[in-house]
Every structure is written in structure tokens, then in C-alpha cells.
Amino acid sequence: MSHIVTVQDAVTAFADFMEPTDAELDAIDREMPVIRAEMELLDAQIVVIDRTPCELDARRIRRARRRVLAAHRDYVNGLAGQTGGAA
């Protein structure tokens, strides 16, 4: 008979090393406007998933798409400004 053992120790043994670094957290903070804009677009698309979009829905999706593009543009321009060149 073989015994079943937990892998809790093996999984949590490296938990301290698996935390994000300060640089990774800063990168997430810089990218947060892009993440929020993409979530807003996804929300607008989910609303019309099971029905025909009306004019108001179409406008909401268009605005959300523009916000995603603007957020991506600002993010990439910010990266270029940090590195001193084109990203």
C-alpha cells in the first residue's frame, strides 16, 4: 500500500521567493491604466454578447476601444521616455 502525502511543504517551501519584486510591482502600476481600459472594453463587449447592440452599446464599445488605444499609446510613450529612446 502506498501512502498519500501532502505536497504542502514542497509547494510553500519557496513561497518567500515567489513574491513579486519591487520592480515587478512598479511595472504593474505603470501598466494599470492599460489593464483598466482593457477591462472596460471587455465589460462593454460582455454586455452585448447575447443581444444585438443598440446605438448606445456601439458608442460605449467605440469609446472603450479608443481608451484602450490611448492607454497603450501613453504606456509605450512612457516606456520610451524612461529608456531615452523608442520602445
Order of alpha helices (4+ residues) and beta strands (2+ residues): alpha-alpha-alpha
